[in-house]
Amino acid sequence: MILTVTPNPCVDKTVYIDRLTPGTFHRSTRTSCVPGGKGNNVARAAKALGAASKALVIVGGHSGRHVVDMITNDDGVPCAPCWVASPTRTITTVLEEAEHRQTAFFEPGSRVTEAEYASLLAIYAEAVQGARIAVFSGTVCDRSIERFYREAIPMAQAAGALTILDSHGREFALGLEATPYMVKPNVAEAEELVGFCLDTEAARWRAIDSFHDRGVTLVALSLGKDGLLVSRGDEQYRVAPPKIREVNPVGSGDALVGGFAVGLERGMSLVDTACLGCACGAANAMTWDIGHFSMDEVREIERAVQVRPAPRPTG
């Protein structure tokens, strides 16, 4: 089982209009809604690949109940909710179909009391039992619990799970102190952590080495549409997807993590795991709703993914 941990989920709503004109009224002909948050995206991707997953979320209020309902009933993923008094946020995206331009409005996340945080740790401790992979995704909903990943990752390791951390900012830095098995930063997130510009491939490999120096075994540095750099021990690869018709790149990094989680859970080779993750990211970018792709689509893209050995530059 793959456990996904999403401390800052949302009701992710899209409103479709022809064109946005500020200061006026707009009538939409259709909307769509999914349970948002990076970990929930990972859970959908894993399910699309036929893997068993469970989604742990911090939720509150009517919007929180909506998130749990969508996870369990729409996505068909078992859910382990931690309930708090503060309501779950909604992210509303306005998609101008004439120009395919999106404008997103982010509400603040839920507040979490110390008593609610203690409850979160207890619920998480039970949910992680039996998990082979535990994925920690995104930021936390409340700055007061920035330490969550640092405290949760060792609990997963003690339960026998491989841990994947995909975050940024303070919680990413604190989570790294717990030495997760794998990290998946993009270039901007890695730059923020290592403190230097990653504008060359040599600099990117130097950043990857810095994660290894912190005890991380597997590093996947996402390069967006250009693919990723992957490093584990003496195995280093450049992985590139084929050209695709991009519809919505949002959540493709989460789909990539879902592919890696499934590959690790199934004991696949690093090359096959990286190809699967890359194909999932590309397949996600070809649809609007995050994680709504098929295994057939992934397999077709996977055949065209290019993988080349890439020894890290020295000096």
Helices and strands as residue ranges (DSSP letters): E 2-6, E 10-17, E 30-36, H 38-48, E 53-59, H 61-69, I 70-74, E 79-83, E 89-96, E 101-106, H 114-127, E 133-137, G 143-145, H 148-158, E 162-166, H 169-176, E 182-183, H 187-194, H 201-213, E 218-222, G 224-226, E 228-232, E 235-240, H 252-265, H 270-285, H 295-302, E 306-309
